Amino acid sequence: MRRRQSEVEEHRLGETEYLLQYKRIRRMYLRLKMPDAKIFVTAPYYTSLPEVEQFITGNMDWIERQRKRQEQMVPKPVRHFESGETLYVWGKAYELLLLTDPDMVRQMCGEEAAGALLKHNMAAVKIENSKLMLSCPAGFDEAKRERCLDTWMKRQMEAFLPAIFQGCGSIVGKRESSWYVRKMKTRWGTCNIRTGRICINLTLGHLPPEYLSYIVTHELTHLWEKGHGEKFRARMDLYYPQWRERRKEIMKLAYML
């Protein structure tokens, strides 16, 4: 029978607090949980606490580096997805304009489309000059408005990514078996080396397109090299010569995750 992951446990190692969760995995993983940069370890079932704490102790230098880096980052903006907020699409700033009045929806979408939207409690997104207009029912709360905008952004990325994968794949000399887009909290992209399936973070749609090309190149290069060692770096130097500068830039934008 497949075992469910455990509840998150709170522990203390000397003066250091950390969170621990057991999962059906083969090795331990460590990350810092925002906003307070608390240590979060996921471990295979039956891993002992001494093993977990030894794992944390062995990674304390990395933990301190990440915490110092986090202190230098711009805090993540609080968004309520209301009119007047600034949102970014492919690195360009737009003012969000929320349209809930039926007459304004008709003006934005046209009579026929507006009728369908209003009838079925649906939403629409449109860019016009410096405005990012979201038409939706007045009853849509913050979470629903965010989902509407995420769905629209995902469609933009899905229309753009085939050309990016084709261009980057021709340079790298490897092709993905498939790809998909979803919002992730800790990574800009992932690659399943065994299947060749690549996941791209939805948040990249808010950054300039060159970051998307960098991440796609990075993940495709993993189809040659599993880790980030010397051979991986040498290939990145060949495929994307400015990758180190791009990596530094995107690390400063990690607050957006």
C-alpha positions in Angstrom: 0.0 0.0 0.0 1.3 3.4 -0.9 2.2 5.4 2.2 1.1 9.0 2.6 3.6 11.7 3.5 3.7 12.6 7.1 2.7 15.8 8.8 5.3 18.5 9.1 7.2 18.2 12.4 9.0 20.9 14.3 12.4 20.1 15.8 15.4 21.9 17.3 19.1 21.3 16.8 20.9 23.3 19.5 19.7 26.9 18.8 18.5 26.0 15.3 14.9 25.3 14.6 13.9 23.2 11.6 10.9 21.5 10.0 10.9 17.9 9.0 8.5 15.9 6.8 8.8 12.3 5.8 7.9 11.3 2.2 8.1 8.4 -0.2 11.5 9.5 -1.6 15.0 8.0 -1.8 17.2 10.7 -0.4 17.0 13.8 1.8 16.4 17.3 0.5 16.8 20.6 2.2 15.4 24.0 1.5 14.7 27.3 3.3 11.0 28.0 3.9 10.1 31.6 3.4 9.4 34.2 4.6 11.6 33.5 7.7 14.1 31.2 5.9 13.5 28.3 8.3 15.2 25.0 7.5 12.9 22.5 5.9 14.0 18.9 5.4 12.2 16.2 3.5 13.5 12.7 4.3 12.7 9.1 3.3 10.6 7.1 5.8 12.5 5.5 8.6 15.4 8.1 8.5 16.5 8.7 12.0 16.7 12.1 13.7 20.5 11.8 14.1 20.8 11.2 10.4 18.6 14.3 9.7 20.6 16.4 12.0 23.9 15.3 10.6 22.5 16.2 7.2 21.6 19.7 8.4 25.0 20.2 10.1 26.8 19.2 6.9 24.9 21.8 5.0 25.2 24.7 7.4 27.6 26.7 5.2 25.1 26.5 2.4 22.2 27.5 4.7 24.1 30.6 5.9 25.0 31.6 2.4 21.4 31.3 1.3 20.2 33.3 4.3 22.6 36.1 3.6 21.5 36.1 0.0 17.9 36.2 1.0 18.6 39.3 3.2 19.8 41.1 0.2 16.8 40.3 -2.0 13.9 42.7 -2.6 10.9 41.6 -0.5 8.1 39.9 -2.5 5.4 42.5 -3.2 2.0 41.9 -1.7 -0.6 41.7 -4.4 -4.4 41.8 -4.1 -5.0 41.9 -7.9 -6.9 45.1 -7.8 -7.0 48.1 -10.1 -3.9 50.3 -9.9 -1.4 47.5 -9.1 1.6 46.9 -11.4 2.0 43.6 -13.0 4.7 42.4 -15.4 4.3 40.5 -18.7 7.6 39.5 -20.4 9.4 42.1 -18.3 7.2 45.0 -19.2 5.2 46.8 -16.5 1.4 47.2 -16.9 -1.2 48.8 -14.7 -3.9 46.3 -13.8 -7.4 47.5 -14.6 -10.2 45.5 -13.0 -13.5 45.6 -15.0 -16.6 44.2 -13.2 -19.3 46.6 -14.5 -21.2 44.9 -17.4 -21.0 48.0 -19.6 -17.3 48.1 -19.2 -17.0 44.4 -20.0 -19.0 44.9 -23.2 -16.7 47.8 -24.1 -13.7 45.7 -23.7 -14.9 42.4 -25.2 -17.7 43.3 -27.5 -21.3 42.6 -27.1 -21.3 38.9 -28.1 -18.2 37.8 -26.1 -19.3 39.9 -23.1 -22.7 38.2 -23.1 -21.1 34.8 -22.9 -18.7 35.9 -20.1 -21.4 37.4 -18.0 -23.7 34.4 -18.6 -21.2 31.8 -17.5 -19.3 33.8 -14.8 -16.1 33.8 -16.8 -13.2 36.1 -17.1 -11.1 37.6 -19.9 -7.7 39.4 -20.0 -6.5 41.9 -22.5 -3.5 44.2 -22.9 -4.2 47.6 -24.3 -1.4 50.2 -24.3 0.0 50.3 -20.8 -3.1 48.6 -19.2 -3.6 44.9 -18.3 -7.3 44.6 -18.2 -9.1 41.9 -16.3 -12.8 41.5 -16.9 -14.5 39.3 -14.4 -17.7 39.1 -12.2 -17.7 41.4 -9.3 -18.0 38.4 -7.0 -14.6 37.1 -7.9 -12.3 37.3 -4.8 -8.5 37.8 -4.8 -7.7 34.1 -5.3 -10.1 33.8 -8.3 -8.6 37.0 -9.9 -5.1 35.6 -9.5 -6.1 32.3 -11.1 -7.6 34.1 -14.0 -4.4 36.0 -14.6 -2.3 32.9 -14.1 -4.4 31.0 -16.7 -4.0 33.8 -19.2 -0.2 34.0 -18.5 0.1 30.2 -19.0 -1.6 30.5 -22.4 0.9 33.2 -23.4 3.8 31.0 -22.4 2.4 27.9 -24.1 2.1 29.9 -27.3 5.7 31.2 -27.0 7.5 28.1 -25.7 7.5 25.9 -28.8 9.7 28.3 -30.6 12.0 28.7 -27.5 12.4 24.9 -27.2 13.0 24.5 -30.9 15.7 27.2 -30.9 17.4 26.2 -27.7 17.2 22.5 -28.7 19.0 23.1 -32.0 21.9 24.7 -30.0 22.0 22.1 -27.2 21.6 19.1 -29.5 19.0 17.6 -27.3 15.2 17.6 -27.5 12.7 17.3 -24.6 10.2 14.5 -24.8 7.5 16.9 -23.6 7.1 20.1 -21.5 4.5 21.8 -19.4 4.1 25.0 -17.4 3.1 25.4 -13.8 3.7 27.7 -10.9 6.6 26.5 -8.6 7.8 27.9 -5.3 11.4 27.0 -5.3 12.6 26.4 -8.9 12.5 28.2 -12.2 12.5 24.9 -14.1 13.0 21.1 -13.6 14.0 18.3 -15.9 13.2 14.6 -15.5 16.3 13.1 -17.0 14.8 9.6 -17.2 11.8 10.7 -19.2 13.1 13.9 -20.8 10.0 15.8 -19.6 10.7 19.5 -18.6 8.6 21.8 -16.4 8.9 25.6 -16.7 7.8 27.9 -13.9 4.9 30.1 -14.8 6.6 33.1 -13.1 9.1 33.2 -16.0 6.3 34.8 -18.0 6.7 37.9 -15.9 10.4 38.3 -16.7 12.1 39.4 -20.0 12.2 36.5 -22.5 16.0 36.0 -22.3 15.5 34.5 -18.8 13.1 31.9 -20.4 15.7 31.0 -23.0 18.3 30.6 -20.2 16.2 28.3 -18.2 15.2 26.2 -21.2 18.8 25.9 -22.2 19.8 24.9 -18.6 17.1 22.2 -18.4 18.0 20.8 -21.9 21.6 20.6 -20.9 20.7 18.3 -18.1 19.8 15.8 -20.8 23.5 15.6 -21.4 24.7 16.1 -17.8 22.8 15.1 -14.7 24.4 17.5 -12.2 25.9 20.9 -12.2 29.6 19.9 -12.3 32.4 20.8 -14.5 31.1 19.0 -17.6 27.7 20.7 -17.2 29.3 24.2 -16.9 31.5 23.6 -19.9 28.4 22.7 -22.0 26.6 25.8 -20.7 29.6 27.9 -21.7 29.3 26.5 -25.2 25.5 26.8 -25.5 24.8 30.0 -23.6 28.1 31.9 -23.0 26.4 34.6 -20.8 24.8 32.0 -18.5 26.7 33.1 -15.4 25.6 36.7 -15.7 22.0 35.5 -16.3 22.1 33.2 -13.3 23.2 36.0 -11.0 20.4 38.2 -12.3 17.7 35.6 -11.9 18.9 34.7 -8.4 18.1 38.3 -7.4 14.6 37.8 -8.7 14.0 34.7 -6.6 11.7 36.7 -4.4 9.1 36.4 -7.2 8.9 32.6 -6.7 
